[in-house]
Amino acid sequence: MKKIIFGFAALITFVSFPFSQLSALYDLNYKTYWDLGVGYSMPTGGEWGKQYEPSLSVSITAEKPRNENYALGIELGYEEGHKHFVEKNCAPKILYIAPYFKEVKNFGAVDLYASIGLGVYHRWTPAYTANNGVKYAGGFAGKLGGNLGFGALYNLSNSFSISLNLKVHNIKKFIGINGTMVPATNFVPSFMIKKGF
């Protein structure tokens, strides 16, 4: 896990500096920016990280610039299912909505950004049959959580850009393991496309 995260951070740094680009700071001529992202959500740490597999992640965000460096946004995300390492039929999905604050800074050849957000994360576990034949009913529950993100942003035109993003999500009392509700932490590297309107 640490090698993957380090590798992704190194990729952001390596790819960013050779490029000469237009600044990707917010252009206030556009009232809203929309992002579409595809990523890979990796459980880490604790019982959640030990027992559940990674999952495909997709997200869409809407941002309202406050000035060229700052924006308020909201993210809607979905993770298609984290399979249990043993009980392969058990694969909790995650659906979340999280408002956030983002800051973008220009460093010459690249624009870097950081974000912080809080939101509601819904755990959706479809009904499944365990390996021993026992059937479990599905469940849907909302939990509070937060996230931190950073990335590199590349402008392709005045209103169109792409970014490499790494976000860490932490969800409180997410899932029951051995009779105890435990938190979930996911590292999510992703590729995002941004368009201004």
C-alpha positions in Angstrom: 0.0 0.0 0.0 2.7 2.5 1.0 4.6 1.7 -2.3 1.5 2.4 -4.3 0.8 5.7 -2.6 4.4 6.8 -2.8 4.5 5.8 -6.5 1.4 7.8 -7.2 2.8 10.9 -5.4 6.1 10.5 -7.4 4.1 10.2 -10.6 2.3 13.5 -9.9 5.7 15.2 -9.2 7.5 13.5 -12.2 4.8 14.3 -14.7 4.1 17.8 -13.6 7.4 19.6 -14.0 8.3 18.9 -17.6 5.1 20.5 -18.8 4.8 24.2 -19.7 1.1 25.1 -19.5 -1.5 27.8 -19.1 -2.3 28.4 -15.5 -5.1 26.2 -14.2 -6.1 28.6 -11.5 -9.8 29.3 -11.4 -11.0 31.6 -14.2 -13.8 33.8 -12.7 -15.4 34.1 -16.1 -16.8 30.6 -15.4 -19.4 30.4 -12.7 -19.1 26.6 -12.1 -16.5 23.9 -12.7 -17.6 20.2 -13.1 -15.2 17.3 -12.6 -15.6 13.6 -13.6 -13.2 11.2 -12.0 -12.3 7.5 -12.2 -10.1 6.0 -9.5 -9.1 2.9 -7.5 -10.2 2.8 -3.8 -7.8 0.9 -1.6 -8.8 -0.1 2.0 -6.0 0.5 4.5 -5.3 0.0 8.2 -7.2 -1.7 10.9 -9.7 -4.6 10.4 -11.3 -2.9 7.3 -7.9 -2.8 5.5 -7.1 -6.4 6.5 -10.3 -8.0 5.4 -11.6 -6.1 2.3 -10.3 -5.7 -1.3 -9.9 -2.6 -3.4 -12.7 -1.3 -5.6 -13.3 0.8 -8.7 -14.3 4.4 -7.7 -16.2 7.0 -9.7 -17.0 10.6 -8.7 -18.6 13.8 -10.0 -18.0 17.2 -8.4 -19.3 20.7 -8.8 -17.1 23.7 -7.7 -17.9 27.3 -7.2 -14.8 29.5 -7.4 -14.5 32.2 -4.6 -11.4 33.7 -6.3 -8.6 32.4 -8.6 -7.1 30.2 -5.8 -10.1 29.0 -3.7 -13.4 27.2 -4.4 -16.2 25.5 -2.5 -17.4 22.3 -3.9 -19.5 19.2 -3.4 -18.6 15.6 -4.4 -20.9 12.7 -5.2 -18.9 9.4 -5.2 -19.5 5.7 -5.7 -17.4 2.6 -5.0 -18.7 -0.5 -6.8 -17.9 -3.0 -4.0 -15.1 -4.0 -1.6 -15.1 -7.8 -1.6 -14.3 -9.6 1.6 -11.0 -11.6 1.2 -12.8 -14.8 2.4 -16.5 -14.2 1.9 -16.3 -13.2 -1.8 -20.1 -12.7 -2.0 -19.9 -10.0 0.7 -19.0 -6.8 -1.1 -20.1 -3.5 0.6 -20.6 -0.6 -1.8 -20.0 3.0 -0.8 -22.1 6.0 -1.9 -21.2 9.3 -0.5 -21.9 13.0 -0.7 -19.3 15.4 0.7 -19.0 19.2 0.6 -15.4 20.4 0.5 -13.0 23.4 0.4 -10.2 23.5 -2.2 -7.1 25.7 -2.6 -5.1 25.8 -5.9 -1.5 27.3 -6.1 0.6 27.9 -9.2 4.2 26.7 -9.1 5.3 27.8 -12.6 5.1 24.6 -14.7 2.3 23.1 -12.6 -0.7 23.9 -10.4 -1.0 21.9 -7.3 -4.1 21.7 -5.1 -5.3 20.5 -1.7 -8.8 19.9 -0.4 -10.6 19.0 2.8 -14.2 17.9 3.2 -16.8 16.3 5.4 -19.8 14.3 4.4 -22.2 11.4 4.7 -21.0 8.0 3.5 -23.6 5.3 2.9 -22.6 1.7 3.2 -24.8 -0.5 1.0 -24.3 -4.3 1.4 -26.6 -6.3 -0.9 -28.0 -9.6 0.4 -25.5 -12.5 0.1 -25.0 -16.1 1.0 -21.9 -16.9 3.0 -19.5 -19.8 2.3 -21.2 -21.9 5.0 -24.6 -21.4 3.3 -26.0 -18.9 5.8 -28.0 -16.1 4.1 -27.5 -12.5 5.1 -30.0 -9.7 4.5 -28.7 -6.6 2.8 -28.3 -3.3 4.6 -28.0 0.4 3.9 -26.6 2.8 6.5 -25.3 6.4 6.6 -22.1 7.2 8.4 -20.2 10.5 9.0 -16.8 10.8 7.4 -14.2 13.2 6.2 -11.6 13.4 3.4 -8.3 15.0 2.5 -7.0 15.3 -1.1 -4.1 16.7 -3.1 -3.1 16.6 -6.7 -1.7 18.2 -9.8 -3.8 20.1 -12.4 -3.0 20.7 -16.1 -4.9 23.2 -18.2 -5.5 22.1 -21.8 -7.6 25.2 -22.6 -9.1 28.1 -20.8 -12.0 26.0 -19.6 -10.8 22.4 -19.8 -8.2 20.6 -17.6 -7.2 17.2 -16.3 -5.7 16.3 -13.0 -4.1 13.4 -11.1 -5.6 13.3 -7.6 -5.0 11.4 -4.4 -7.8 11.4 -1.8 -8.0 9.8 1.7 -11.4 9.0 3.0 -12.0 8.1 6.7 -15.5 6.9 7.7 -16.5 6.5 11.4 -18.0 3.3 12.6 -18.4 2.0 9.1 -18.9 -1.7 9.3 -19.4 -4.4 11.9 -16.5 -6.9 12.4 -16.5 -9.4 15.2 -19.4 -7.6 16.9 -17.7 -4.2 16.8 -18.3 -1.3 14.5 -15.0 -0.3 13.0 -13.9 2.7 10.9 -12.9 2.5 7.3 -10.0 4.4 5.6 -9.6 4.3 1.9 -6.8 5.8 -0.3 -8.1 6.7 -3.7 -5.8 7.7 -6.5 -7.8 8.9 -9.5 -7.7 10.7 -12.9 -10.1 13.6 -13.3 -11.4 15.8 -16.1 -12.6 19.3 -15.3 -14.7 21.7 -17.4 -15.7 25.2 -16.7 -19.2 26.6 -17.5 
